[in-house]
């Protein structure tokens, strides 16, 4: 499998830690108590976020399907396993916090993958998911055109009717709020928070610092307005119900 083919199928892992990742870490801290938490990064890539969680806890585990990425993540944590998200190799009620950063859109069965995340989360533990927003104006995972994969950011693909969009981008899902929340139906969780966020735009800021800061400040302010519907990603926080809450 070539690098581009792997990027199409699995997405690109985080290679560097920049302001966009730092901002997501602050969002995680807003909703999750990381102190001494038992954490699973479900789709950990090279271990970028596992390394960021180091100051908070020693109990850091990662799951990664691609062997080369999993091997590199071992430099950050010895608790790395190679497996699929639809069949997590962990006991039920194992983790205080399960994290999924731009991963669920790539799995074969997203409903089953979420059910597995819920299964391995402790009662009253939390799951935090970042995943692509259908209404972001750019498809960042490239498209297939006449049988050939075209890498790059393709505008307006996600605004096409679903059958057309899915023929162009069969390798990756994108979610509306409704389709994302539909994944939770019937699972023993409650929605703690749902929002949409914009990206880090670090490359723009690096090339044109003043313009980049303007873009970022403008879009981050828009997250508190109806324009948030155009955000790059959903931020979904779930809490696993206790047995009493489930039966109630």
Secondary structure, DSSP 4 states (H G I P E B T S, - for coil): --HHHHHHHH-PPP-S--HHHHHHHHHHHHH---TT--EEEET-TTTHHHHHTTTT-S-EEEE-SSHHHHHHHTTT-S-EE---TTS-SS-TT-EEEEEEES-GGGSS-HHHHHHHHHHHEEEEEEEEEEEEBTTSSEETT-EEETTEEE-S-EETGGGS-HHHHHHH-TT---B-HHHHHHTTTTSSEEEEEEEEE----HHHHHHSHHHHHHHHHHHHHHTTSGGGGG-SEEEEEEEEPPHHHHH-
